């Protein structure tokens, strides 16, 4: 943990800041924090209970709300983001729009477009390009691979008509390239 903190501080010191940016955020809740919710954090964010900021760096906390187009590494019990590129690790990872990278957790959800790896108990994406690895995997459209006990692709281009109604669910493995 000391190494992670030291690296984060070094990166913070080296980062070029613009108006409305900060290198460090400490937050109890969004209204009790070093920086306001609109400030982009280029560095380290520590959220004791809950924090809310756009982010380009590392976020650690219980409940992390990442706004805007953000990137980096997020670790928490609950991670919510608008649009994210990077890694999210948590019990619940929710991305409203596009996600590129790796979501690892109990439940992973990517709204509009997911590109990368989802690994967890339940993985859900509107449109998935990549790999879903879990007990239950679900997507509307797939360009990639699903591995799990139950794999759902509602718009599988391999099936049409009655077959599409009967076969949107596959056990063990499902793919579409």
C-alpha positions, 0 to 999 in steps of 0.5 A: 500500500505504501508503494501504491501511495508513493507512486500515486504521489509521484504521478500527481507531482509530475502531472501538468494541471489545468484550471479545474484539475487537481492531483489528489482528492480525499472525500468523505462524501461528495459535499465533504471533499478537498475538491468539488465534484466538477474537478478532474482528478489527475492522480489519486482519489481516496473515497472514504464513503463516497466520492464523485469526480471525473478521473484520470488516475487511481480511485480507491473507495467504498462507493466511487462515482466517476463522471464524464469521460474518465480513465484509469484504475478504480477499486471499490465496493461499488464503481459507477462511471459515465464513460470509462477506459481502464480497469474497474474492480469491485463487487458491483461495476456499472458503466452507463455508456461506453467501457473499454478495458477490464471489469472484474467483480460480482456484477459487471454492467456496461451500457452502450458499448463494451470492448474488452474483458468482463469477468464476474458472476454476472456480466451484462453489456448492450453490445459486447466486443471481446470476452465475457467470462462468468456464470451468467453472460448477457449481451444484445449483440456479440463480436467475441466469446462468452464462457459461462454456465448461461450465455445469452445473446439476444441478437445472434446473427447466426439465427433468424425467425423461429430459431432466434426465438428458441436459441438466444441462450447457450450453455458453456460457450457462445461466440460470434465473429 
